[in-house]
Amino acid sequence: MTAWTRREFLASTAGAASVASLAGASASARPDEIVGIVDAHVHVWSGNIRKYPLAPGFTPKDLWLPGYTPDDILKQARGLGVARLNLVQMTWYALDHSYILDVIAKDPKRFAGTGIVPAVTDVSGPSPDDTMVALSKGGIVAFRVRGKMARPPLGDGPQWLDHPGYQKMFKAGAKHNLTLSFLMGPEDLPELDRMCSRFPETPVIIDHLCGIGARGPFPEEEIQALCNMAKHPRLMVKIGAFYARGARKPPYLDCLPLIRRVVEAFSPDRCMWETDCPLTRPGVAQSSPPHTYAASLAIIRDHADFLSKSDKEKILVKTAEKLFFDR
């Protein structure tokens, strides 16, 4: 693997010290502070497009920001006890995972990854299951799948996962303990329900609380549909992306009943916190007060009074730690 840019190298070498200082400062400031927190979903990319070129068809104008590195995130999280990140592959790198693989290789104790593997394609290429296994050797241990609501139509029917490529991914997940991470809406749940019943040993994550509330209210039928998925013991939920839930503003207190329902259904052992950074990007309106990293964390750490400290430690640390790092 090629060397980092000087800026990225400095970010890496400073990282361990800054994380240690984060934990120490937090612990001294608040005896009940939770440290070692894992942000289970962040997007990062390099500003050096010569070293990490964009996929054909993308230009620098497509980037949300000129560059957004793990160090940028850890700066926002300074003093909050956040120590580890799950790096989600960016669209404009397509299937070239070089950037997040390089970041992970520099410090696999702090970084893990979620990659992109095509299950459906009309060109000859490597089998998705073999690609999953190959990428997992570099610390990419989860793989994103888009539900019908999150991708262009492919001409498939209600059973949109009924394709040999998806079946291979589910089988590889079960065999090698690799997770399928679904970007989906409530309307996609019946099909995922079917596949989880067929492949009960495959670890699965539903990202962003299944998008409930992204377009306004929290419909009871959508909440119940998500909670019903808790019958699958290897299915987990990422709790976060609060900035994307309609016109909601920090401290996002109206999300607490939804969080409580989901945590009660799945248990804290199967829920993990995420920010979905960056919180400022094109198409996302900033509120007043603005969306911040601290506010994204505070809703779980400070405002979810129905959670015990042990519950919060599981949601903020242990669930994601076990999935992404303790392998």
N, C-alpha and C positions, 0 to 999 in steps of 0.2 A: 504494500500500500504506500502511496506517496505521502510526503511530509505535509503537515499543516502549514497554513500561512503563519507568519510571525504572530499576528493577532490571535489566531486560534490556538497556537502553541502556548502563548502567555496565558490565555484563558484556561487552558488545561492545567498548566503547572500551578496556577494560582487557585485552581478549583478546590483541591483537597484542603488547603489552608483556609479558604473562605468558608467551605462547608463546616470545617471543624469550629471556626469562630462563630458561625451561625448557631451551631448546636450549643456551644459554650455560653454565648451571650444570652440565648433564649432561656437556657436552664437557670442561669443566674438571675435573670430578670423575673422569671415566673416559675416557681417550684413545680407547678402542674403542667408546664409546657411540654408538648409532644414534639420530639425531634426525630431526625431520620426519616422525615416525610417523603413519600414517593408521589410525584405528580405523574399520574398514569397516562397522560395524553397531552403531548406538546408537539408543535411543528417547528422544525428548525431547518435552516439552509445557509449555505455559504454565500458571502458576497463576491467570492472569487469564481467567476463563471468560466475563467480559462482553465482552472484546475478542476472544477466541478461543472462541466457544461450542462446547459439546459437541454432537455430532449428536443428533437427536431419539431419545429412548429411553435415552440415557446420563445418569447423574447424577454429581455429585462423588464419591459412594461407590464408583463403578466405577474411579476413578483409583488406580493403584498407590501414588502419592505425591501430595500436594497440587499439586506442581509439580516438574518435573525438566528443567532447561535445559542448554544446552551448557556454560555456565559451571560448573554443578554437576559436570559430567564433567571439565572441565579442572582443577578444583580437586583432584579425586581423582587426576588424572594428573600433578599438579605434580612436576617434577623427573624425569619418566620419558621425556621427549623426544617426547611425543605433541603434535602440532600441528594435525591436521586430522581432521574427523569426517564420516562419511556418516550423515545423519539419516534414519531410517526412519519413515514416516508411522504415527501411532498410530491404533489401531482406533476410539477414541472421537471422532476427528475425521472418520471415514468418508471421504468424497471431498473434503472441504474441506481443501486443503493450505495454507491461508493462513499458518499458523504457521511451518512449515519454509520456505516461500517467503520470508517476511519475514526469517527468520534468515539464509538464504543470501544474500539481496539485500544485507544489511549487510556481508557479508564472503565473497564467492564464492571467494576463494583458500583459505579455511579450511573452508568447509562446502559439501557437496553433498547430494543427497537421493535417497531411494528412495520412490516413490509407490505409490498404489493406483489401479488402473484396472479397472473391471469388464468382463470379457470375456463373461460370461453374465448377462443380465438380462431380466426380463419387462416392463420399461417402456421407453418410447421415450427415447433419450438419445444423446449424441454417440458416434460410433464410437470404440472404444478406441485405434485407431492415431492418429486425429487428436488425441485427448486426450494421448497420450504426447508427441507432437511439441509441442503447446502447453505442457505442463508442462516440457519440456526447456529451453525458452527461459528459464525461471526457475531452472535449475540442478538440476532433478529429472531424473536421467539413467538411473535404473534403476526397475524396476516389479515389485512383488511379486506372485507367483503362488503360491497354496496348492495343494499336492498333495492327493490324496483323503484321506490320513491326517490332514491338518491343517484340514479344513473339513467342514461338514455334508454329508451325501450329497445329490447332485443328481439321482439316478436314472440316472446315466450308467454305462456299462460299463467294461471294461478300458481302452479308448481314450478316457479322460476328457478329453483335450485335443483331441479330434476335434470341434471346434466352430468356426464361422466367426470368432467373436470372438478365439479364441486364435490362429488362423491369421493374422488381421490383426496381432496383436501381434508374432508372430514375424517377419512380413514388415517391419513398421515397425522392429523392432530391427535387422534386417539393413540396411535402407535408410538409417537415420539413426544407426546406431551407438548404439542404446539397448539397455540390458541387461535381460533378464528374470531376476529373482532369486527362486529357488524355495525356499519353506519346505515341506519334504517329508521323507518317510521312505524307507528302502531299498525298500519295496514299490512305491513310485512310479517307480522308476528305469526300468523297461522302457518306460513310456509316454514319458518324457522322452527316452530313447534314440531312440525312433521319430521324435519331432519334431525332435531335433537332426540326425538323418539327412536329414530332409526339408528342413530350413532350416539348412544348415551354416554360413552366414555370420552367423547371429544370435548375439550374445554372450549367454551364459547363466552364471548363478552358482547353485551349490547352497549354501544357507545351512547353517551350524552342523554341518559335517561330516555332513550328511544325517541328523542325529539318531542316528547310530550310538552306542550305549552309553547313550542316555538312559534306558533301562529296565533297565540292568544290565551284563552282559558285552558284549564286542565280538565278535559272531559272525563267524567267518571268511567265511561266505558273503556277509554284508553288506559287509564290507570289500572283498572281491573284486569285488562288484557295483559299488561306487562306483569302485574303481580302473579297472574296465573302461570307465567313461565317459570316461576320458582319451583315448580314440580320437577324440573330437570336439575339434578344435583350438581352438574358441572357447568351450569350457566351462571354468569356473573353480570353485574351492571356497573358501568361507570357513572358516578354521580358528579355532575359538573356542567360546564359550558353554560353557566347561568347568564352570561352576557348575551347569549343568543336567544333567550326566551322572550321574544316579543319586545315590548317597551319596558320590561322590568328594569328596575334600578337597584344598585346596592343600597341596603344590605340584603336584598332578595328574600326578605322574610316571608313573602307570600309563597315561596317555594318549599317552605318547611313542611307543610302537610303532605306534599307529594314525596319529599324525601323520607318522611316518617313511614308512609305507607310502603314504600319500596324496601326500606331497610327491615321493616317488620316482616315483609314477605320473604325476602332472600336471606336475612340475617346479616350482621356486619361482616361475617366471614366471607361473604360473596359480593360485597360492595366495595368499590374503591373510588377515591377522589381523583378528580382531573380538573385542569383549567381549560384545556383546548387552546392554549396560547398560540399565537399572539392575540391579545384581547382587543387590540386596535388593528383593524384591517379594512380594506375597501368593502363596502356593502354592510358594514356593521355600524349602526348609529351609536355615537357616544351619548350617554345619559348625563344627568346632573344630579348627584355626584357621578363622576365617571367610573367606568369599570376598571378595577385594579386587581392586581394579584392578591393583595391582602384581603380584599373583600371576597374574592373567590374562596379563600381558605377560611375566612372568619365565619361563614355561614355554617360550616361543620364544626369548627373548633370552638367558636364562642356562642353561637346562637341556637344550636340544636340541643336544647336543654333535655330533650327526651333520650339523649344518648349518654351512656356512662363514659368515663374516661377510657375504660377498656374497649367499649364500642368504637370510640373515636380513634383509638390507636389502631384498631383493625382496619377501619375505613381509610385512614390517612397513611398507614404504614404497612401493616402486616399482610393484608390481602394482596396488594400489588407486589410487595416484597417477595412473597412466596411464589407468585406467578412469574415474575420477570427476573428475579435474581437468585432465589434459593432453589437451584436446579441441580 
